[in-house]
Amino acid sequence: MRIPFIISLSLLLSACGSDSNNSSTSCEIDQIDMAIQTVAPDFGNSSAVALACTKQGGIIDNLLEKTDSDYTLSTGLNGFYHIGRSGIDTVAQYNYETFSLQNWQYSTNTANEEGSSNPYKIIEASSTKAFIIRYNKPDVWVVDPSANTADSFYLSSLDLSSYLGTYEVTEGEATVTKNETSVNVADAVIANGKLFIAMQRLGAQYNYTNESKIAVFDVDSLEEINTDNLTDEKAITLMGHNVQTLHATANSLYVASRGNYGDDYGQLEKIDTNSYALSTVLEGSETIGHISHVQAISDEKLFVLGNTSGYNAQKEYIYQYNLFEVNATTNAIVEDIASFKGTNITDIALNDNNNLWVASGEKSKPGVYELDTTTNSKLGFIPTQMIPTTIIFK
């Protein structure tokens, strides 16, 4: 389906809210450089997108309002993608400069496909080739983001079915072995001309002790690369379980795995994107929390989220996060950034000047903070009307 979507351009004159530490300015079209997905504080059936001007501290809020909450964003070469996840199964493309006009919207399910595909992310390789990871399916779609019709949008798929497991169920008096239907792809990135695909492989019973793996495909040929010629299996088997996020630097891929929800706190691992050598940088712990997210400037400067859970000052049971600077050359925590300790952080992302933006999920103060990564001090805050869940940059 291809659906135009118009938003009044009078919103361009809107000014953002303010807080005691940051004055607000309006957001001009040519200054927009960040998009933020937001959801209702109770994560109910309400969501919207905000566009921000990070240099001016301005924001245009409450765009692309939806009555569903399970939406996210992905970065494009010339704009951004608005993705409807579980049960919605759509991806739509917008340009920052003309955000009032939807370029297109297509389904992420084939016509005869059963069940929700649950798309998580779209990763562009070029203006005519991109990859859509679908959490509930055993493949990754190859699509043409310049396509004018749904028939020309889908090109092919990358088969991950060799990584499916099996499970047993009781049917009557018999025990029947069945094949899994999803490898639970949680993230993917392109590095050194290769697509690295993170598979949780939780299985039908959501077993968080199952092995997570990274499959690697050549972006041009779409052939899977054998990362270990000593075995028949081509993928990299991680030491951490329940993989969450990936982030690449020049020659390294950093992998955050949160582990089990019980006694396994996960790991931060490093993969050499040339040799595929794997090493552990940091292990989660009761003090650090579950390793849930990573953003890397270089091998010497990474920012890592460790999450725990508990009651906040308002007696609400929420996720609470610790934000760390980590050196992956020495495998040491450089700083436990105290200004964010114990707060609800829903996302972190680096912009083009390598400052870190931190999404605050605090109901009393939703918005995004800018962190100077040379001093790890807060520079400013842009408030949002609802809870920010995803940050991307132009």
TORKOL-4160 file (C-alpha; in steps of 0.2 Angstrom, whole numbers, padded with zeros to 4 digits, m for minus):
394
<pt num="1" X="0000" Y="0000" Z="0000"/>
<pt num="2" X="0006" Y="0018" Z="m0004"/>
<pt num="3" X="m0003" Y="0031" Z="0007"/>
<pt num="4" X="0001" Y="0050" Z="0007"/>
<pt num="5" X="0000" Y="0058" Z="0024"/>
<pt num="6" X="m0001" Y="0077" Z="0026"/>
<pt num="7" X="0003" Y="0087" Z="0042"/>
<pt num="8" X="0000" Y="0105" Z="0043"/>
<pt num="9" X="0016" Y="0115" Z="0040"/>
<pt num="10" X="0010" Y="0127" Z="0053"/>
<pt num="11" X="0019" Y="0115" Z="0065"/>
<pt num="12" X="0035" Y="0122" Z="0059"/>
<pt num="13" X="0032" Y="0138" Z="0069"/>
<pt num="14" X="0029" Y="0128" Z="0085"/>
<pt num="15" X="0041" Y="0131" Z="0099"/>
<pt num="16" X="0047" Y="0117" Z="0111"/>
<pt num="17" X="0044" Y="0117" Z="0129"/>
<pt num="18" X="0057" Y="0122" Z="0141"/>
<pt num="19" X="0065" Y="0117" Z="0158"/>
<pt num="20" X="0075" Y="0127" Z="0170"/>
<pt num="21" X="0092" Y="0122" Z="0162"/>
<pt num="22" X="0088" Y="0126" Z="0144"/>
<pt num="23" X="0079" Y="0139" Z="0134"/>
<pt num="24" X="0069" Y="0134" Z="0119"/>
<pt num="25" X="0069" Y="0140" Z="0101"/>
<pt num="26" X="0058" Y="0136" Z="0086"/>
<pt num="27" X="0064" Y="0122" Z="0074"/>
<pt num="28" X="0068" Y="0128" Z="0056"/>
<pt num="29" X="0066" Y="0115" Z="0042"/>
<pt num="30" X="0084" Y="0116" Z="0036"/>
<pt num="31" X="0090" Y="0114" Z="0054"/>
<pt num="32" X="0081" Y="0097" Z="0058"/>
<pt num="33" X="0094" Y="0084" Z="0062"/>
<pt num="34" X="0085" Y="0072" Z="0074"/>
<pt num="35" X="0070" Y="0061" Z="0074"/>
<pt num="36" X="0062" Y="0054" Z="0091"/>
<pt num="37" X="0049" Y="0041" Z="0092"/>
<pt num="38" X="0038" Y="0044" Z="0107"/>
<pt num="39" X="0024" Y="0034" Z="0116"/>
<pt num="40" X="0011" Y="0038" Z="0129"/>
<pt num="41" X="0018" Y="0037" Z="0147"/>
<pt num="42" X="0008" Y="0021" Z="0151"/>
<pt num="43" X="0014" Y="0014" Z="0134"/>
<pt num="44" X="m0004" Y="0012" Z="0129"/>
<pt num="45" X="m0012" Y="0015" Z="0112"/>
<pt num="46" X="m0004" Y="0031" Z="0108"/>
<pt num="47" X="0012" Y="0037" Z="0099"/>
<pt num="48" X="0020" Y="0051" Z="0089"/>
<pt num="49" X="0036" Y="0057" Z="0081"/>
<pt num="50" X="0046" Y="0072" Z="0086"/>
<pt num="51" X="0058" Y="0081" Z="0075"/>
<pt num="52" X="0072" Y="0091" Z="0083"/>
<pt num="53" X="0085" Y="0104" Z="0079"/>
<pt num="54" X="0099" Y="0099" Z="0091"/>
<pt num="55" X="0110" Y="0115" Z="0088"/>
<pt num="56" X="0095" Y="0127" Z="0092"/>
<pt num="57" X="0087" Y="0115" Z="0105"/>
<pt num="58" X="0070" Y="0116" Z="0096"/>
<pt num="59" X="0057" Y="0103" Z="0093"/>
<pt num="60" X="0042" Y="0100" Z="0082"/>
<pt num="61" X="0032" Y="0087" Z="0092"/>
<pt num="62" X="0016" Y="0076" Z="0090"/>
<pt num="63" X="0019" Y="0072" Z="0072"/>
<pt num="64" X="0014" Y="0055" Z="0064"/>
<pt num="65" X="0002" Y="0052" Z="0078"/>
<pt num="66" X="m0004" Y="0034" Z="0080"/>
<pt num="67" X="m0017" Y="0025" Z="0090"/>
<pt num="68" X="m0004" Y="0011" Z="0092"/>
<pt num="69" X="0011" Y="0012" Z="0102"/>
<pt num="70" X="0023" Y="m0001" Z="0095"/>
<pt num="71" X="0032" Y="0010" Z="0082"/>
<pt num="72" X="0050" Y="0014" Z="0080"/>
<pt num="73" X="0062" Y="0023" Z="0068"/>
<pt num="74" X="0077" Y="0019" Z="0057"/>
<pt num="75" X="0089" Y="0031" Z="0048"/>
<pt num="76" X="0089" Y="0033" Z="0029"/>
<pt num="77" X="0101" Y="0041" Z="0017"/>
<pt num="78" X="0089" Y="0055" Z="0013"/>
<pt num="79" X="0076" Y="0054" Z="0027"/>
<pt num="80" X="0069" Y="0042" Z="0040"/>
<pt num="81" X="0058" Y="0027" Z="0041"/>
<pt num="82" X="0043" Y="0025" Z="0052"/>
<pt num="83" X="0041" Y="0007" Z="0057"/>
<pt num="84" X="0025" Y="m0002" Z="0064"/>
<pt num="85" X="0031" Y="m0017" Z="0073"/>
<pt num="86" X="0021" Y="m0032" Z="0081"/>
<pt num="87" X="0004" Y="m0033" Z="0073"/>
<pt num="88" X="0006" Y="m0017" Z="0062"/>
<pt num="89" X="0019" Y="m0024" Z="0050"/>
<pt num="90" X="0022" Y="m0008" Z="0040"/>
<pt num="91" X="0037" Y="0003" Z="0035"/>
<pt num="92" X="0035" Y="0021" Z="0029"/>
<pt num="93" X="0048" Y="0033" Z="0022"/>
<pt num="94" X="0049" Y="0052" Z="0025"/>
<pt num="95" X="0061" Y="0065" Z="0021"/>
<pt num="96" X="0066" Y="0078" Z="0034"/>
<pt num="97" X="0064" Y="0093" Z="0023"/>
<pt num="98" X="0046" Y="0088" Z="0018"/>
<pt num="99" X="0040" Y="0078" Z="0033"/>
<pt num="100" X="0022" Y="0083" Z="0029"/>
<pt num="101" X="0022" Y="0071" Z="0014"/>
<pt num="102" X="0024" Y="0052" Z="0016"/>
<pt num="103" X="0034" Y="0045" Z="0001"/>
<pt num="104" X="0027" Y="0028" Z="0003"/>
<pt num="105" X="0021" Y="0015" Z="0015"/>
<pt num="106" X="0022" Y="m0004" Z="0012"/>
<pt num="107" X="0018" Y="m0020" Z="0021"/>
<pt num="108" X="0032" Y="m0031" Z="0029"/>
<pt num="109" X="0022" Y="m0047" Z="0026"/>
<pt num="110" X="0020" Y="m0056" Z="0010"/>
<pt num="111" X="0003" Y="m0059" Z="0004"/>
<pt num="112" X="0002" Y="m0077" Z="0010"/>
<pt num="113" X="0012" Y="m0075" Z="0025"/>
<pt num="114" X="0004" Y="m0081" Z="0042"/>
<pt num="115" X="0007" Y="m0071" Z="0058"/>
<pt num="116" X="0015" Y="m0054" Z="0061"/>
<pt num="117" X="0032" Y="m0051" Z="0054"/>
<pt num="118" X="0036" Y="m0039" Z="0068"/>
<pt num="119" X="0049" Y="m0028" Z="0059"/>
<pt num="120" X="0062" Y="m0020" Z="0070"/>
<pt num="121" X="0074" Y="m0010" Z="0058"/>
<pt num="122" X="0078" Y="m0005" Z="0040"/>
<pt num="123" X="0096" Y="m0004" Z="0036"/>
<pt num="124" X="0101" Y="0005" Z="0019"/>
<pt num="125" X="0115" Y="m0001" Z="0009"/>
<pt num="126" X="0111" Y="0012" Z="m0005"/>
<pt num="127" X="0097" Y="0021" Z="m0012"/>
<pt num="128" X="0091" Y="0005" Z="m0021"/>
<pt num="129" X="0095" Y="m0008" Z="m0008"/>
<pt num="130" X="0090" Y="m0010" Z="0010"/>
<pt num="131" X="0088" Y="m0024" Z="0023"/>
<pt num="132" X="0073" Y="m0026" Z="0034"/>
<pt num="133" X="0075" Y="m0037" Z="0050"/>
<pt num="134" X="0059" Y="m0045" Z="0055"/>
<pt num="135" X="0059" Y="m0052" Z="0073"/>
<pt num="136" X="0046" Y="m0065" Z="0070"/>
<pt num="137" X="0053" Y="m0073" Z="0054"/>
<pt num="138" X="0068" Y="m0084" Z="0049"/>
<pt num="139" X="0074" Y="m0072" Z="0035"/>
<pt num="140" X="0079" Y="m0054" Z="0032"/>
<pt num="141" X="0071" Y="m0045" Z="0018"/>
<pt num="142" X="0081" Y="m0036" Z="0004"/>
<pt num="143" X="0071" Y="m0022" Z="m0003"/>
<pt num="144" X="0072" Y="m0007" Z="m0014"/>
<pt num="145" X="0068" Y="0009" Z="m0004"/>
<pt num="146" X="0066" Y="0019" Z="m0021"/>
<pt num="147" X="0052" Y="0008" Z="m0026"/>
<pt num="148" X="0036" Y="0016" Z="m0032"/>
<pt num="149" X="0025" Y="0000" Z="m0029"/>
<pt num="150" X="0024" Y="m0014" Z="m0017"/>
<pt num="151" X="0027" Y="m0026" Z="m0030"/>
<pt num="152" X="0044" Y="m0018" Z="m0034"/>
<pt num="153" X="0048" Y="m0015" Z="m0016"/>
<pt num="154" X="0052" Y="m0033" Z="m0011"/>
<pt num="155" X="0067" Y="m0040" Z="m0020"/>
<pt num="156" X="0073" Y="m0056" Z="m0011"/>
<pt num="157" X="0077" Y="m0062" Z="0006"/>
<pt num="158" X="0092" Y="m0069" Z="0016"/>
<pt num="159" X="0088" Y="m0086" Z="0023"/>
<pt num="160" X="0092" Y="m0089" Z="0041"/>
<pt num="161" X="0082" Y="m0105" Z="0043"/>
<pt num="162" X="0098" Y="m0115" Z="0046"/>
<pt num="163" X="0099" Y="m0107" Z="0063"/>
<pt num="164" X="0081" Y="m0112" Z="0068"/>
<pt num="165" X="0080" Y="m0124" Z="0083"/>
<pt num="166" X="0067" Y="m0137" Z="0087"/>
<pt num="167" X="0055" Y="m0140" Z="0102"/>
<pt num="168" X="0044" Y="m0154" Z="0108"/>
<pt num="169" X="0026" Y="m0153" Z="0112"/>
<pt num="170" X="0013" Y="m0166" Z="0118"/>
<pt num="171" X="m0001" Y="m0170" Z="0106"/>
<pt num="172" X="m0013" Y="m0182" Z="0114"/>
<pt num="173" X="m0001" Y="m0196" Z="0121"/>
<pt num="174" X="0013" Y="m0192" Z="0109"/>
<pt num="175" X="0028" Y="m0181" Z="0110"/>
<pt num="176" X="0030" Y="m0172" Z="0094"/>
<pt num="177" X="0046" Y="m0163" Z="0088"/>
<pt num="178" X="0043" Y="m0146" Z="0079"/>
<pt num="179" X="0053" Y="m0133" Z="0070"/>
<pt num="180" X="0055" Y="m0116" Z="0077"/>
<pt num="181" X="0048" Y="m0102" Z="0065"/>
<pt num="182" X="0059" Y="m0087" Z="0070"/>
<pt num="183" X="0077" Y="m0084" Z="0074"/>
<pt num="184" X="0072" Y="m0068" Z="0083"/>
<pt num="185" X="0083" Y="m0055" Z="0074"/>
<pt num="186" X="0085" Y="m0041" Z="0086"/>
<pt num="187" X="0098" Y="m0029" Z="0076"/>
<pt num="188" X="0109" Y="m0028" Z="0061"/>
<pt num="189" X="0122" Y="m0016" Z="0055"/>
<pt num="190" X="0133" Y="m0014" Z="0039"/>
<pt num="191" X="0152" Y="m0014" Z="0042"/>
<pt num="192" X="0166" Y="m0016" Z="0029"/>
<pt num="193" X="0154" Y="m0021" Z="0016"/>
<pt num="194" X="0145" Y="m0034" Z="0026"/>
<pt num="195" X="0129" Y="m0036" Z="0035"/>
<pt num="196" X="0130" Y="m0042" Z="0052"/>
<pt num="197" X="0114" Y="m0049" Z="0059"/>
<pt num="198" X="0111" Y="m0052" Z="0077"/>
<pt num="199" X="0100" Y="m0067" Z="0081"/>
<pt num="200" X="0093" Y="m0070" Z="0099"/>
<pt num="201" X="0087" Y="m0088" Z="0094"/>
<pt num="202" X="0075" Y="m0089" Z="0110"/>
<pt num="203" X="0064" Y="m0102" Z="0103"/>
<pt num="204" X="0045" Y="m0105" Z="0105"/>
<pt num="205" X="0048" Y="m0106" Z="0124"/>
<pt num="206" X="0058" Y="m0090" Z="0125"/>
<pt num="207" X="0073" Y="m0099" Z="0133"/>
<pt num="208" X="0085" Y="m0085" Z="0137"/>
<pt num="209" X="0100" Y="m0097" Z="0139"/>
<pt num="210" X="0100" Y="m0102" Z="0120"/>
<pt num="211" X="0115" Y="m0097" Z="0110"/>
<pt num="212" X="0114" Y="m0080" Z="0101"/>
<pt num="213" X="0123" Y="m0079" Z="0085"/>
<pt num="214" X="0129" Y="m0066" Z="0072"/>
<pt num="215" X="0126" Y="m0071" Z="0054"/>
<pt num="216" X="0137" Y="m0061" Z="0041"/>
<pt num="217" X="0132" Y="m0058" Z="0023"/>
<pt num="218" X="0141" Y="m0049" Z="0009"/>
<pt num="219" X="0131" Y="m0034" Z="0005"/>
<pt num="220" X="0134" Y="m0035" Z="m0014"/>
<pt num="221" X="0133" Y="m0053" Z="m0018"/>
<pt num="222" X="0120" Y="m0057" Z="m0004"/>
<pt num="223" X="0130" Y="m0073" Z="0000"/>
<pt num="224" X="0132" Y="m0079" Z="0018"/>
<pt num="225" X="0150" Y="m0078" Z="0024"/>
<pt num="226" X="0158" Y="m0093" Z="0033"/>
<pt num="227" X="0166" Y="m0084" Z="0048"/>
<pt num="228" X="0174" Y="m0100" Z="0054"/>
<pt num="229" X="0181" Y="m0112" Z="0041"/>
<pt num="230" X="0184" Y="m0126" Z="0054"/>
<pt num="231" X="0165" Y="m0129" Z="0056"/>
<pt num="232" X="0150" Y="m0131" Z="0045"/>
<pt num="233" X="0141" Y="m0117" Z="0054"/>
<pt num="234" X="0145" Y="m0101" Z="0046"/>
<pt num="235" X="0139" Y="m0089" Z="0060"/>
<pt num="236" X="0148" Y="m0082" Z="0075"/>
<pt num="237" X="0142" Y="m0089" Z="0091"/>
<pt num="238" X="0142" Y="m0076" Z="0105"/>
<pt num="239" X="0147" Y="m0079" Z="0123"/>
<pt num="240" X="0133" Y="m0068" Z="0129"/>
<pt num="241" X="0115" Y="m0073" Z="0127"/>
<pt num="242" X="0099" Y="m0063" Z="0122"/>
<pt num="243" X="0108" Y="m0051" Z="0111"/>
<pt num="244" X="0101" Y="m0034" Z="0110"/>
<pt num="245" X="0111" Y="m0021" Z="0100"/>
<pt num="246" X="0125" Y="m0019" Z="0088"/>
<pt num="247" X="0137" Y="m0004" Z="0085"/>
<pt num="248" X="0152" Y="m0003" Z="0073"/>
<pt num="249" X="0167" Y="0007" Z="0072"/>
<pt num="250" X="0181" Y="0007" Z="0059"/>
<pt num="251" X="0186" Y="m0012" Z="0061"/>
<pt num="252" X="0176" Y="m0017" Z="0076"/>
<pt num="253" X="0158" Y="m0023" Z="0080"/>
<pt num="254" X="0152" Y="m0021" Z="0097"/>
<pt num="255" X="0138" Y="m0032" Z="0103"/>
<pt num="256" X="0127" Y="m0030" Z="0119"/>
<pt num="257" X="0119" Y="m0045" Z="0126"/>
<pt num="258" X="0108" Y="m0043" Z="0141"/>
<pt num="259" X="0108" Y="m0062" Z="0146"/>
<pt num="260" X="0093" Y="m0070" Z="0156"/>
<pt num="261" X="0081" Y="m0060" Z="0166"/>
<pt num="262" X="0086" Y="m0070" Z="0181"/>
<pt num="263" X="0105" Y="m0073" Z="0186"/>
<pt num="264" X="0114" Y="m0070" Z="0169"/>
<pt num="265" X="0118" Y="m0051" Z="0167"/>
<pt num="266" X="0125" Y="m0053" Z="0149"/>
<pt num="267" X="0141" Y="m0047" Z="0141"/>
<pt num="268" X="0148" Y="m0033" Z="0130"/>
<pt num="269" X="0158" Y="m0042" Z="0116"/>
<pt num="270" X="0169" Y="m0036" Z="0102"/>
<pt num="271" X="0171" Y="m0044" Z="0085"/>
<pt num="272" X="0185" Y="m0040" Z="0072"/>
<pt num="273" X="0175" Y="m0036" Z="0056"/>
<pt num="274" X="0189" Y="m0043" Z="0046"/>
<pt num="275" X="0195" Y="m0059" Z="0055"/>
<pt num="276" X="0178" Y="m0062" Z="0065"/>
<pt num="277" X="0189" Y="m0064" Z="0081"/>
<pt num="278" X="0178" Y="m0063" Z="0096"/>
<pt num="279" X="0182" Y="m0056" Z="0113"/>
<pt num="280" X="0173" Y="m0051" Z="0129"/>
<pt num="281" X="0175" Y="m0032" Z="0134"/>
<pt num="282" X="0164" Y="m0031" Z="0149"/>
<pt num="283" X="0153" Y="m0043" Z="0159"/>
<pt num="284" X="0137" Y="m0038" Z="0167"/>
<pt num="285" X="0134" Y="m0039" Z="0185"/>
<pt num="286" X="0122" Y="m0035" Z="0199"/>
<pt num="287" X="0132" Y="m0018" Z="0201"/>
<pt num="288" X="0133" Y="m0014" Z="0182"/>
<pt num="289" X="0116" Y="m0022" Z="0177"/>
<pt num="290" X="0111" Y="m0031" Z="0162"/>
<pt num="291" X="0121" Y="m0025" Z="0147"/>
<pt num="292" X="0107" Y="m0018" Z="0136"/>
<pt num="293" X="0114" Y="m0005" Z="0123"/>
<pt num="294" X="0131" Y="0001" Z="0116"/>
<pt num="295" X="0137" Y="0016" Z="0106"/>
<pt num="296" X="0155" Y="0017" Z="0101"/>
<pt num="297" X="0165" Y="0032" Z="0096"/>
<pt num="298" X="0181" Y="0022" Z="0095"/>
<pt num="299" X="0189" Y="0006" Z="0103"/>
<pt num="300" X="0195" Y="0018" Z="0117"/>
<pt num="301" X="0178" Y="0026" Z="0120"/>
<pt num="302" X="0162" Y="0017" Z="0121"/>
<pt num="303" X="0146" Y="0021" Z="0130"/>
<pt num="304" X="0136" Y="0006" Z="0138"/>
<pt num="305" X="0120" Y="0005" Z="0146"/>
<pt num="306" X="0117" Y="m0008" Z="0161"/>
<pt num="307" X="0100" Y="m0010" Z="0167"/>
<pt num="308" X="0092" Y="m0016" Z="0183"/>
<pt num="309" X="0074" Y="m0013" Z="0189"/>
<pt num="310" X="0066" Y="m0007" Z="0205"/>
<pt num="311" X="0055" Y="0006" Z="0212"/>
<pt num="312" X="0059" Y="0025" Z="0209"/>
<pt num="313" X="0055" Y="0040" Z="0220"/>
<pt num="314" X="0037" Y="0040" Z="0214"/>
<pt num="315" X="0035" Y="0022" Z="0219"/>
<pt num="316" X="0034" Y="0016" Z="0201"/>
<pt num="317" X="0042" Y="m0001" Z="0197"/>
<pt num="318" X="0053" Y="0004" Z="0182"/>
<pt num="319" X="0069" Y="m0001" Z="0173"/>
<pt num="320" X="0083" Y="0009" Z="0180"/>
<pt num="321" X="0099" Y="0011" Z="0170"/>
<pt num="322" X="0118" Y="0014" Z="0173"/>
<pt num="323" X="0128" Y="0023" Z="0160"/>
<pt num="324" X="0146" Y="0019" Z="0158"/>
<pt num="325" X="0161" Y="0025" Z="0148"/>
<pt num="326" X="0171" Y="0010" Z="0143"/>
<pt num="327" X="0188" Y="0007" Z="0135"/>
<pt num="328" X="0188" Y="m0008" Z="0124"/>
<pt num="329" X="0207" Y="m0008" Z="0122"/>
<pt num="330" X="0210" Y="m0010" Z="0141"/>
<pt num="331" X="0192" Y="m0018" Z="0145"/>
<pt num="332" X="0190" Y="m0006" Z="0159"/>
<pt num="333" X="0176" Y="0005" Z="0165"/>
<pt num="334" X="0182" Y="0023" Z="0163"/>
<pt num="335" X="0168" Y="0032" Z="0171"/>
<pt num="336" X="0151" Y="0027" Z="0179"/>
<pt num="337" X="0142" Y="0043" Z="0174"/>
<pt num="338" X="0133" Y="0048" Z="0190"/>
<pt num="339" X="0121" Y="0061" Z="0183"/>
<pt num="340" X="0111" Y="0047" Z="0175"/>
<pt num="341" X="0113" Y="0033" Z="0188"/>
<pt num="342" X="0096" Y="0025" Z="0192"/>
<pt num="343" X="0086" Y="0034" Z="0179"/>
<pt num="344" X="0075" Y="0026" Z="0166"/>
<pt num="345" X="0085" Y="0028" Z="0150"/>
<pt num="346" X="0076" Y="0021" Z="0134"/>
<pt num="347" X="0089" Y="0024" Z="0121"/>
<pt num="348" X="0106" Y="0031" Z="0118"/>
<pt num="349" X="0113" Y="0037" Z="0101"/>
<pt num="350" X="0128" Y="0047" Z="0094"/>
<pt num="351" X="0127" Y="0061" Z="0083"/>
<pt num="352" X="0139" Y="0067" Z="0069"/>
<pt num="353" X="0150" Y="0077" Z="0082"/>
<pt num="354" X="0151" Y="0062" Z="0093"/>
<pt num="355" X="0140" Y="0069" Z="0107"/>
<pt num="356" X="0129" Y="0056" Z="0115"/>
<pt num="357" X="0110" Y="0059" Z="0116"/>
<pt num="358" X="0101" Y="0050" Z="0130"/>
<pt num="359" X="0082" Y="0047" Z="0130"/>
<pt num="360" X="0074" Y="0050" Z="0147"/>
<pt num="361" X="0060" Y="0039" Z="0150"/>
<pt num="362" X="0056" Y="0047" Z="0167"/>
<pt num="363" X="0037" Y="0051" Z="0166"/>
<pt num="364" X="0040" Y="0067" Z="0176"/>
<pt num="365" X="0053" Y="0074" Z="0163"/>
<pt num="366" X="0052" Y="0065" Z="0146"/>
<pt num="367" X="0064" Y="0071" Z="0133"/>
<pt num="368" X="0082" Y="0069" Z="0127"/>
<pt num="369" X="0099" Y="0075" Z="0135"/>
<pt num="370" X="0114" Y="0080" Z="0126"/>
<pt num="371" X="0130" Y="0073" Z="0134"/>
<pt num="372" X="0148" Y="0081" Z="0130"/>
<pt num="373" X="0158" Y="0065" Z="0127"/>
<pt num="374" X="0174" Y="0074" Z="0131"/>
<pt num="375" X="0169" Y="0078" Z="0149"/>
<pt num="376" X="0153" Y="0067" Z="0151"/>
<pt num="377" X="0144" Y="0082" Z="0157"/>
<pt num="378" X="0126" Y="0087" Z="0151"/>
<pt num="379" X="0125" Y="0101" Z="0139"/>
<pt num="380" X="0106" Y="0103" Z="0137"/>
<pt num="381" X="0089" Y="0095" Z="0137"/>
<pt num="382" X="0075" Y="0095" Z="0124"/>
<pt num="383" X="0058" Y="0090" Z="0132"/>
<pt num="384" X="0046" Y="0079" Z="0123"/>
<pt num="385" X="0027" Y="0078" Z="0127"/>
<pt num="386" X="0027" Y="0059" Z="0128"/>
<pt num="387" X="0041" Y="0046" Z="0132"/>
<pt num="388" X="0055" Y="0045" Z="0120"/>
<pt num="389" X="0059" Y="0027" Z="0115"/>
<pt num="390" X="0070" Y="0029" Z="0099"/>
<pt num="391" X="0083" Y="0042" Z="0094"/>
<pt num="392" X="0090" Y="0043" Z="0076"/>
<pt num="393" X="0100" Y="0057" Z="0067"/>
<pt num="394" X="0099" Y="0064" Z="0049"/>
